Amino acid sequence: MTDTAGPPNDRALHNGLVGGGAVLVFDGKGGMRRHEGGEPPVVPPGGFKLVVGNSKAPEFKLWLKSELGEFNSGLVTAPTSRSRCSVLDDRALVILRVVRPGAAPHDVGRQFLTIWIERSRVIIASELNILDFLGLARAEQAEYAPTTPADLISRLALRASDRLEPLIEMLGDRLDEIEETLITQKTEKAQDNLEQLRRTLISFRRLVWPQRDALSTLEVEDLSFFSDRDRLRLREAAMRTARIGDELQALSERAVLVHEEIIDDRAEQMNKAMLVLAAVTVIFSPLTLLTGLLGTNVSGIPFAEHPGAFWVVCGAVLAIGLGALWVMRRRRWL
């Protein structure tokens, strides 16, 4: 479909050409129903509706232009790499980052949630399956669906934190394994693993801290349709994200200490090697002097004509070497 096509109708919404195949209506009391197409959805007093769309779908982009205007729709669909919050009049644009399901700490795929918030409408542009992410399919029967747009945003942020926590635990376990590797004196292997772990921690911190700032910004903004309970929920989500950030910071500090331990271990190994080399030099210095004097090509060398002089010199050299080694061991130089 080209950009000259008109905006999709309700049937297109229902069939998934706009959104992830879902237009949901919330009554503000914990109830929720899926809009089945036909007439435009009716939002009850105190409720709101949610439209979920795929940010890469051309039909969804056209629908956004018709609903929000070209400038605001461009903000919703523009590519980004950081979480943030922007307030426009009495509306807000929030961008959250969510790790993909089944991600490993060293290979975290990120999915973005671009959320447009109004008094009675929330639009989410994402490739993520929002219904499964929030468990809204179960909420439809259980009557515990989000009651306000802010409640919906806070739940999204909490679910994003839920996906992060197992990965943070895996990073902590990996750091424990690196410390155990150091105990077994496998410094080189520990160094390689630690470098990869520190890169992963940096990547996670870039994901978490901007998200905390975005939630905190949304909490303090003067949006007329936010109640005290809404701000409390957003503060809870921001604090949960901040706690994960604190755990990442603690892991980073532990990683720095482990890195310093590796450096100290290598320095100790180097000192031991230098000590051995110094001991060898000390032992062989008098032997070199003695053999050098006896090897001088001049007359008058003692025992030069004696048949057993060679073995006498060898015995003397051995005795001096063993004596020097005994002295250094006694003084704990070796």
Secondary structure, DSSP 8 states (H G I E B T S, - for coil): --TTS----HHHHHTTSSTTSEEEEE-SSS-EEE--SSS-----TT-EEEEEE-TT-HHHHHHHHHHH-HHHHHHHHS--SS-EEEEETTEEEEEEEEE-TT-BTTB--EEEEEEEE-SSEEEEE-SS-HHHHHTHHHHHHHT---SSHHHHHHHHHHHHHHHHHHHHHHHHHHHHHHHHHHHTT-HHHHHHHHHHHHHHHHHHHHHHHHHHHHHHHHHHS--TT--HHHHHHHHHHHHHHHHHHHHHHHHHHHHHHHHHHHHHHHHHHHHHHHHHHHHHHHHHHHHHHHHHHHT-SSS--TTTT-TTHHHHHHHHHHHHHHHHHHHHHHTT--
